[in-house]
Structure formats: C-alpha cells, structure tokens
Amino acid sequence: MIITSKLESEMDIVKRHIHILNEVIKNQPIGIIKLAQITNLPEHKVRYSLRVLEQEKLIEPTPEGARATKRAKKEIKSVRKVLEEIISDSESVLREIAEIEEM
C-alpha cells in the first residue's frame, strides 16, 4: 500500500543502521566483510550504513576497521527519543484506524 510503503522502507533502513552501529560497538574495530558476515547483510548495504554512521559522527574509520566514537552512545539517546515519539504518533493513528473500523 502506497501510504505505508515509504514508512516500511525507511524503518528497515533505520533498523539496519542501528544494527550495524550495535555490532561496531560490540566488535570494534571491525571491517565491512566481518560486519556483513555477522549481520547476514550484503556488503553494499553494510558499506552504505557505515557511510551514514560516519557522516553522523557515530563511527570513525581506522586502519583496523570501524570504531564507535564517544559521541555514539550520547546520540543514541536522541534516536531513542525520536523513536518514542514515532511510537506515540503510531498509537494515535491506530486509535483513529480503530474508529474507522468501528463505523
């Protein structure tokens, strides 16, 4: 359905970025190939997520592989806050859908 497909697509990307960040934190330093093996994701998707995380200054490249920055754990709190707001908005939409279904 068009009205939800973009949301699903974007959520998949957010989940992937967070999963990659989590694996970097747990296994640092870590390279693309090892991350792809651990996450069962294609290397090109891992590479893209690493690029996004680097642009956000959540990870940094090193000769040994990606490492999380000190900023990563602080910034993850703001990600949590945004996701909590999305959950709240989603619950509101669900209530509205329930009203429609009862009609």
C-alpha positions, 0 to 999 in steps of 0.5 A: 500500500502506497501510504505505508510503503515509504514508512516500511522502507525507511524503518528497515533502513533505520533498523539496519543502521542501528544494527550495524552501529550495535555490532561496531560497538560490540566488535570494534574495530571491525571491517565491512566483510566481518560486519556483513558476515555477522549481520547476514547483510550484503556488503553494499548495504553494510558499506552504505550504513557505515557511510551514514554512521560516519557522516553522523559522527557515530563511527570513525574509520581506522586502519583496523576497521570501524570504531564507535566514537564517544559521541555514539552512545550520547546520540543514541539517546536522541534516536531513542527519543525520536523513536518514542515519539514515532511510537506515540504518533503510531498509537494515535493513528491506530486509535483513529484506524480503530474508529474507522473500523468501528463505523 
